[in-house]
Amino acid sequence: MNSPAKPPLFFQDDEFLDSSEARSVRLLSEYLGPLRVFRKEKIRDTIAMFGSARIQDNDGPMGRYYIECRELAKRLTQWSDSLPTSAQRFVVTTGGGPGIMEAANRGAYDAGGLSVGLNIALPFEQAPNPYITPDLSMEFGYFFMRKFWFAYLAKALVVFPGGFGTMDELFEILTLVQTRKLHKPIVVLLYGTSFWKEIFNFEALAKYGLISPEDLHIFQFADDVDTAFNHLRNGLTRLYLTPEEEFEMTPGIAHTQNS
């Protein structure tokens, strides 16, 4: 009688790893895998840049956002690379796909710097863009694990016009800040005042008592690259490069309490 075939080890068994019983293993992999990458590349923190996958640089009036996002990411990367540190500080990070995400990764690429792409496996739209630093291109199966890595390392958030996915990511961060679950100060910038004020009436939320007036200070608006860059650079410098200074509640800089 022939000996039965030796079964694979469970952690090498693709059928098991794809099963519902192994969901916790997959979730843990999406925590430990990126952690290993960020530690290996000495990435200390990031600037998360969100926006629509559908906006291209030749996309009529909306195309300006692609062009300006690319330029902003380039300038942020040049500034970050000039900092005297052995760690990688304030690395541009996106959802890894096309549109505004591509523009941000492309701007960092133009500057000769690193950029991160946290891609999500979707049946349409989403595929890693070619401007992500290859060793920093990561693929996620779970939205909430992807959003964890956006929030965990980000010291600043820049949000360009976008759809449901962009709104989901934006309000995730705003909620974490408002509820003091994000235990760090973070610079939050909404790019494109007319767009954001047409889509959301934030002041009305405060007027009707649904948020506190102080919550309107969590974020600030910008309409050009110079304004956005100066606000981000100055905010990050004050909060993280000269931390001995006392913080004050500044529009567009959310402050949370450590626990």
Wavefront OBJ file of the C-alpha trace (Angstrom):
o trace
v 0.000 0.000 0.000
v 1.310 3.430 -0.942
v 1.711 5.978 1.850
v -0.913 8.775 1.761
v 0.216 12.132 0.452
v 1.585 14.370 3.159
v -0.903 17.184 3.853
v 0.351 20.766 3.713
v 1.073 22.704 6.864
v -1.959 24.769 7.767
v -0.119 28.068 7.288
v 0.834 26.897 3.772
v -2.627 25.601 2.899
v -4.257 28.079 0.501
v -7.673 26.467 0.861
v -7.542 26.896 4.636
v -6.170 30.446 4.444
v -9.063 31.442 2.165
v -11.652 29.891 4.469
v -13.946 31.655 6.950
v -12.154 29.838 9.787
v -8.895 31.605 8.867
v -10.364 35.116 8.724
v -8.526 36.115 11.904
v -5.266 34.932 10.323
v -5.900 37.102 7.271
v -6.706 40.103 9.453
v -3.559 39.611 11.513
v -1.550 39.360 8.285
v -2.869 42.769 7.198
v -1.609 44.192 10.482
v 1.764 42.458 10.777
v 2.652 42.564 7.071
v 2.524 46.367 6.730
v 4.135 46.761 10.160
v 7.116 44.766 8.914
v 7.358 46.865 5.736
v 7.193 50.215 7.544
v 9.799 49.141 10.093
v 12.121 47.789 7.406
v 11.900 51.032 5.403
v 12.223 53.170 8.586
v 9.039 55.069 7.843
v 8.144 56.916 10.999
v 5.044 58.763 9.847
v 3.098 59.780 6.770
v 1.011 62.434 5.052
v -2.150 60.715 3.820
v -3.592 62.147 0.616
v -7.114 61.147 -0.399
v -9.230 61.944 -3.450
v -11.187 60.541 -6.343
v -9.860 57.715 -8.500
v -11.777 59.251 -11.404
v -10.066 62.656 -11.685
v -7.374 62.800 -14.377
v -4.998 65.603 -15.383
v -6.928 66.219 -18.632
v -10.340 66.007 -16.938
v -11.694 69.476 -17.740
v -12.209 71.810 -14.753
v -11.664 68.949 -12.276
v -8.276 68.202 -13.846
v -6.709 71.078 -11.903
v -6.988 68.977 -8.768
v -4.790 66.262 -10.310
v -2.182 68.821 -11.363
v -2.196 70.642 -8.019
v -2.139 67.424 -5.991
v 0.905 66.278 -7.947
v 2.693 69.568 -7.302
v 1.775 69.588 -3.604
v 3.045 66.032 -3.122
v 6.274 66.958 -4.908
v 6.892 69.952 -2.655
v 6.017 68.020 0.505
v 8.421 65.253 -0.473
v 11.233 67.708 -1.227
v 10.696 69.347 2.160
v 10.523 66.004 3.966
v 13.703 64.764 2.301
v 15.522 67.911 3.442
v 14.893 67.164 7.130
v 17.970 66.097 9.145
v 16.845 62.638 10.264
v 17.774 59.022 9.621
v 14.112 58.004 9.588
v 11.720 58.653 6.731
v 9.430 61.471 7.896
v 6.075 62.568 6.492
v 6.068 60.150 3.548
v 3.261 60.733 1.042
v 0.747 57.898 1.310
v -2.291 57.207 -0.865
v -4.827 54.517 -1.585
v -2.549 53.383 -4.382
v -4.992 53.667 -7.260
v -5.502 56.056 -10.188
v -6.738 59.647 -10.231
v -5.838 61.829 -7.267
v -4.015 58.895 -5.669
v -1.812 58.559 -8.731
v -1.201 62.314 -8.742
v 0.124 62.245 -5.174
v 2.374 59.239 -5.753
v 3.521 60.799 -9.009
v 4.450 64.054 -7.292
v 6.595 62.194 -4.769
v 8.157 60.287 -7.672
v 8.907 63.592 -9.471
v 10.802 64.696 -6.353
v 12.841 61.493 -6.286
v 11.348 60.455 -2.956
v 9.476 57.534 -1.486
v 5.714 57.171 -1.475
v 3.346 54.534 -0.128
v 0.352 52.953 -1.853
v -2.194 51.132 0.296
v -4.253 49.525 -2.436
v -7.573 47.745 -1.901
v -8.617 44.750 -3.983
v -11.776 45.805 -5.863
v -13.595 44.432 -8.910
v -13.237 47.788 -10.734
v -11.258 51.056 -10.721
v -8.555 50.039 -8.281
v -5.138 48.814 -9.402
v -1.763 50.038 -8.122
v -0.501 53.040 -10.051
v 3.051 52.916 -11.474
v 4.451 55.773 -9.335
v 4.343 54.037 -5.941
v 7.732 53.049 -4.539
v 7.736 49.314 -5.395
v 8.702 48.097 -1.913
v 5.941 50.287 -0.439
v 3.065 49.048 -2.593
v 0.713 46.994 -0.403
v -2.523 45.188 -1.193
v -5.392 44.890 1.282
v -8.498 42.767 1.296
v -10.178 44.546 4.211
v -11.123 48.209 4.100
v -10.891 48.665 7.854
v -7.337 47.297 8.056
v -6.320 49.614 5.229
v -7.915 52.549 7.043
v -6.109 51.556 10.235
v -2.760 52.032 8.501
v -3.851 55.372 7.072
v -4.807 56.623 10.524
v -2.039 55.018 12.566
v 0.929 56.631 10.825
v -0.585 59.844 9.446
v 0.501 63.122 10.978
v -1.364 65.064 8.289
v -4.333 64.430 6.040
v -5.028 66.197 2.732
v -8.391 65.473 1.122
v -9.131 66.428 -2.471
v -12.590 66.115 -4.049
v -13.803 62.549 -4.195
v -16.735 60.195 -3.947
v -17.971 57.651 -1.425
v -14.533 56.186 -0.696
v -12.975 59.599 -0.101
v -15.867 60.635 2.151
v -15.600 57.400 4.102
v -11.886 57.919 4.741
v -12.334 61.595 5.619
v -15.124 61.052 8.123
v -13.319 58.097 9.665
v -10.449 60.428 10.596
v -12.746 63.267 11.683
v -14.672 60.887 13.939
v -11.484 59.485 15.474
v -10.286 63.005 16.212
v -13.639 64.202 17.567
v -13.955 61.178 19.882
v -10.292 61.429 20.937
v -9.498 57.956 19.695
v -6.629 59.266 17.585
v -4.033 59.913 20.263
v -1.961 62.538 18.476
v -2.373 65.939 16.872
v -3.013 65.790 13.140
v -3.139 68.488 10.453
v -6.320 68.127 8.380
v -6.702 70.045 5.124
v -9.675 69.989 2.741
v -8.506 71.081 -0.706
v -11.075 72.923 -2.809
v -13.246 75.174 -0.650
v -16.108 75.592 -3.132
v -16.410 71.831 -3.629
v -16.414 70.968 0.058
v -18.817 73.738 1.051
v -21.229 72.716 -1.698
v -21.124 69.072 -0.647
v -21.242 69.597 3.139
v -22.610 72.408 5.279
v -20.359 71.880 8.280
v -21.532 75.093 9.931
v -25.124 73.812 9.875
v -24.065 70.766 11.891
v -22.749 73.100 14.570
v -25.784 75.396 14.287
v -28.156 72.531 15.040
v -26.004 71.258 17.880
v -25.008 68.046 16.097
v -21.315 68.819 16.492
v -19.559 71.264 18.811
v -18.376 74.624 17.439
v -14.849 73.499 18.369
v -15.185 70.611 15.909
v -15.037 73.136 13.070
v -11.406 73.718 14.067
v -10.448 70.125 13.283
v -9.852 71.031 9.635
v -8.999 73.946 7.374
v -9.550 74.704 3.695
v -7.030 75.498 0.961
v -7.450 76.435 -2.689
v -3.892 76.588 -4.002
v -0.637 74.708 -3.603
v 1.223 77.503 -1.805
v -1.426 77.848 0.900
v -1.718 74.095 1.359
v 2.033 73.517 1.486
v 2.672 76.325 3.957
v -0.097 75.184 6.267
v 1.106 71.579 6.236
v 4.785 72.426 6.640
v 4.171 74.928 9.414
v 1.744 72.677 11.252
v 3.968 69.611 11.082
v 7.023 71.625 12.105
v 5.278 73.056 15.124
v 3.682 69.780 16.214
v 6.433 67.278 15.476
v 9.747 68.960 14.739
v 9.669 71.449 17.628
v 7.440 69.504 20.064
v 8.680 71.369 23.111
v 6.421 74.259 22.123
v 2.942 74.349 23.635
v 0.090 73.624 21.221
v -2.772 76.014 20.705
v -6.057 75.143 19.043
v -5.332 76.194 15.488
v -7.822 75.864 12.620
v -6.988 72.760 10.630
v -4.911 71.151 13.377
v -6.811 68.640 15.449
v -5.581 68.045 18.972
v -6.278 64.889 20.916
v -5.349 63.685 24.355
v -3.072 60.751 24.967
v -4.494 57.973 27.112
l 1 2 3 4 5 6 7 8 9 10 11 12 13 14 15 16 17 18 19 20 21 22 23 24 25 26 27 28 29 30 31 32 33 34 35 36 37 38 39 40 41 42 43 44 45 46 47 48 49 50 51 52 53 54 55 56 57 58 59 60 61 62 63 64 65 66 67 68 69 70 71 72 73 74 75 76 77 78 79 80 81 82 83 84 85 86 87 88 89 90 91 92 93 94 95 96 97 98 99 100 101 102 103 104 105 106 107 108 109 110 111 112 113 114 115 116 117 118 119 120 121 122 123 124 125 126 127 128 129 130 131 132 133 134 135 136 137 138 139 140 141 142 143 144 145 146 147 148 149 150 151 152 153 154 155 156 157 158 159 160 161 162 163 164 165 166 167 168 169 170 171 172 173 174 175 176 177 178 179 180 181 182 183 184 185 186 187 188 189 190 191 192 193 194 195 196 197 198 199 200 201 202 203 204 205 206 207 208 209 210 211 212 213 214 215 216 217 218 219 220 221 222 223 224 225 226 227 228 229 230 231 232 233 234 235 236 237 238 239 240 241 242 243 244 245 246 247 248 249 250 251 252 253 254 255 256 257 258 259
